[in-house]
Amino acid sequence: MMTIDRRITRLEHQLGSANRPRPRIRLMVVDLGSKLVLEDATCQRSLSRDGTLMELVEFRNHREGPDELTSEELDRWVEGFPVRTQ
């Protein structure tokens, strides 16, 4: 039984659990003065060995577009990209 408990604990640490969200690092790259437009932005997501989800979001230089991008909109957009394992 101890082996199963250790394995479940290890999997929860790697994959996250409902009680403990996965650690996440999001780096957003944008030109100074540019607007956050998702139209031609790119995103790369990867899962490190320790279970941390790393996200790199790159925005192109846009002077026109919506005034504000909400965090909920950005989260939904980013979640549409696949996660690579390292």
C-alpha positions as CSV (number, residue, x, y, z in Angstrom):
1,M,0.0,0.0,0.0
2,M,2.9,2.4,0.7
3,T,4.2,1.9,-2.8
4,I,0.8,3.0,-4.3
5,D,0.6,6.1,-2.0
6,R,4.1,7.1,-3.0
7,R,3.3,6.7,-6.6
8,I,0.1,8.7,-6.3
9,T,1.9,11.5,-4.5
10,R,4.6,11.6,-7.2
11,L,2.0,11.8,-9.9
12,E,0.1,14.5,-8.2
13,H,3.3,16.5,-7.8
14,Q,4.1,16.1,-11.5
15,L,0.6,16.6,-12.9
16,G,-1.0,18.7,-10.2
17,S,-4.1,17.8,-8.3
18,A,-7.5,19.3,-7.8
19,N,-6.5,20.6,-4.4
20,R,-3.1,22.0,-5.5
21,P,-2.8,23.8,-8.8
22,R,0.2,23.1,-11.0
23,P,3.1,25.7,-10.7
24,R,3.1,27.9,-13.8
25,I,5.5,30.4,-15.3
26,R,4.2,32.6,-18.1
27,L,6.6,34.9,-20.0
28,M,4.9,37.5,-22.2
29,V,7.1,39.3,-24.8
30,V,5.7,42.5,-26.3
31,D,7.2,45.6,-27.9
32,L,7.0,48.7,-25.7
33,G,3.8,50.7,-26.6
34,S,2.3,47.9,-28.6
35,K,-1.2,46.5,-28.0
36,L,-1.8,42.9,-27.0
37,V,-3.5,41.5,-30.1
38,L,-4.0,37.7,-30.2
39,E,-4.5,37.7,-34.0
40,D,-0.9,36.8,-34.9
41,A,0.6,36.2,-31.5
42,T,2.4,32.9,-30.9
43,C,2.6,30.6,-27.8
44,Q,4.8,27.7,-26.8
45,R,4.0,25.6,-23.7
46,S,6.2,23.0,-22.1
47,L,6.1,20.9,-19.0
48,S,9.3,20.6,-17.1
49,R,10.4,17.5,-15.2
50,D,9.5,19.0,-11.9
51,G,5.9,19.5,-13.1
52,T,6.1,23.3,-13.7
53,L,4.2,24.5,-16.8
54,M,6.2,27.1,-18.7
55,E,4.4,29.3,-21.3
56,L,6.1,31.7,-23.7
57,V,3.7,34.2,-25.4
58,E,5.1,36.5,-28.1
59,F,3.0,39.4,-29.4
60,R,3.7,41.2,-32.7
61,N,4.0,45.0,-32.9
62,H,0.5,46.3,-33.1
63,R,-0.5,50.0,-32.7
64,E,-4.2,49.3,-33.4
65,G,-6.5,46.9,-31.7
66,P,-8.6,46.4,-28.6
67,D,-7.7,48.6,-25.7
68,E,-7.5,45.8,-23.2
69,L,-7.0,42.0,-23.2
70,T,-8.4,40.4,-20.1
71,S,-6.6,37.7,-18.3
72,E,-9.5,35.3,-18.8
73,E,-9.3,35.8,-22.6
74,L,-5.6,35.3,-22.6
75,D,-5.9,32.1,-20.4
76,R,-8.5,30.6,-22.8
77,W,-6.3,31.4,-25.8
78,V,-3.1,29.9,-24.2
79,E,-4.9,26.7,-23.1
80,G,-5.6,26.0,-26.8
81,F,-1.9,25.3,-27.4
82,P,-0.4,21.8,-26.8
83,V,1.9,21.2,-24.0
84,R,5.3,19.6,-24.8
85,T,7.2,17.5,-22.3
86,Q,10.9,18.0,-21.8
